[in-house]
Every structure is written in C-alpha cells, then in structure tokens.
Amino acid sequence: MTEILNGLVLADLGIAHHPRPDHAAYVASLLVLKDDPKAIFIAASKTQQAADWMHAQQPETQDLA
C-alpha cells in the first residue's frame, strides 16, 4: 500500500508526483486482494492512518497574510 500512501501524502502536501510504470504495476498487483472483499478496505484504512500520522508530523505553518 506504499504507492497509495505516497499518493495521499504527496497530494496532501501539494508536492508533484510523477508515477513511473512500475508504480502502476505494483498497484495492479493488489488485485490479488479481490478474493477477500474486506482486505482492500482494511489496507486502505491503515494507509490513511499512516498518511494522517505523517501529515501530523509536519511543522505548523503560519499565514503571512
């Protein structure tokens, strides 16, 4: 789920992300989770928790306006 985590964190922080073809191949490999309908939701939830934690570690910014 690291590719999904990367996408969430980079988008949240406003950092450009230029995926490579092997990133898509990795995400496509997650289709093996289709045998367990809940697995992708559990994995996505854990990924979101990790993204939220990483975002919370960022220093506070002050508006200069």
BELGI-V347018 format. One record per residue. N is the residue number from 1. RES is the residue in three letters. PHI is phi in degrees with one decimal (NA if undefined). OMEGA is omega in whole degrees, 0 to 359 (999 if undefined). Layout:
n->N res->RES phi->PHI omega->OMEGA
n->N res->RES phi->PHI omega->OMEGA
This chain:
n->1 res->MET phi->NA omega->182
n->2 res->THR phi->-63.9 omega->179
n->3 res->GLU phi->-66.0 omega->178
n->4 res->ILE phi->-68.2 omega->177
n->5 res->LEU phi->-59.6 omega->179
n->6 res->ASN phi->-57.0 omega->180
n->7 res->GLY phi->-61.8 omega->180
n->8 res->LEU phi->-63.5 omega->183
n->9 res->VAL phi->-67.3 omega->181
n->10 res->LEU phi->-62.4 omega->179
n->11 res->ALA phi->-64.5 omega->181
n->12 res->ASP phi->-63.6 omega->182
n->13 res->LEU phi->-89.6 omega->178
n->14 res->GLY phi->72.2 omega->180
n->15 res->ILE phi->-99.9 omega->180
n->16 res->ALA phi->-63.2 omega->179
n->17 res->HIS phi->-128.8 omega->180
n->18 res->HIS phi->-119.2 omega->183
n->19 res->PRO phi->-63.8 omega->177
n->20 res->ARG phi->-99.6 omega->180
n->21 res->PRO phi->-56.9 omega->181
n->22 res->ASP phi->-70.8 omega->174
n->23 res->HIS phi->-65.0 omega->179
n->24 res->ALA phi->-62.1 omega->179
n->25 res->ALA phi->-62.7 omega->179
n->26 res->TYR phi->-65.0 omega->180
n->27 res->VAL phi->-61.8 omega->178
n->28 res->ALA phi->-61.4 omega->180
n->29 res->SER phi->-66.5 omega->179
n->30 res->LEU phi->-70.9 omega->179
n->31 res->LEU phi->-61.5 omega->177
n->32 res->VAL phi->-64.1 omega->179
n->33 res->LEU phi->-73.6 omega->183
n->34 res->LYS phi->-63.4 omega->178
n->35 res->ASP phi->-70.2 omega->177
n->36 res->ASP phi->-123.7 omega->185
n->37 res->PRO phi->-56.2 omega->182
n->38 res->LYS phi->-85.9 omega->187
n->39 res->ALA phi->-60.8 omega->183
n->40 res->ILE phi->-67.0 omega->179
n->41 res->PHE phi->-69.6 omega->177
n->42 res->ILE phi->-65.3 omega->180
n->43 res->ALA phi->-63.1 omega->179
n->44 res->ALA phi->-64.4 omega->178
n->45 res->SER phi->-63.6 omega->178
n->46 res->LYS phi->-64.2 omega->178
n->47 res->THR phi->-63.4 omega->179
n->48 res->GLN phi->-63.9 omega->177
n->49 res->GLN phi->-60.3 omega->179
n->50 res->ALA phi->-65.2 omega->179
n->51 res->ALA phi->-63.6 omega->179
n->52 res->ASP phi->-61.5 omega->180
n->53 res->TRP phi->-64.1 omega->180
n->54 res->MET phi->-62.6 omega->179
n->55 res->HIS phi->-64.5 omega->181
n->56 res->ALA phi->-65.4 omega->180
n->57 res->GLN phi->-79.7 omega->181
n->58 res->GLN phi->-71.8 omega->179
n->59 res->PRO phi->-65.6 omega->177
n->60 res->GLU phi->-65.3 omega->176
n->61 res->THR phi->-109.4 omega->179
n->62 res->GLN phi->-107.9 omega->175
n->63 res->ASP phi->-72.2 omega->179
n->64 res->LEU phi->-93.7 omega->182
n->65 res->ALA phi->-80.5 omega->999
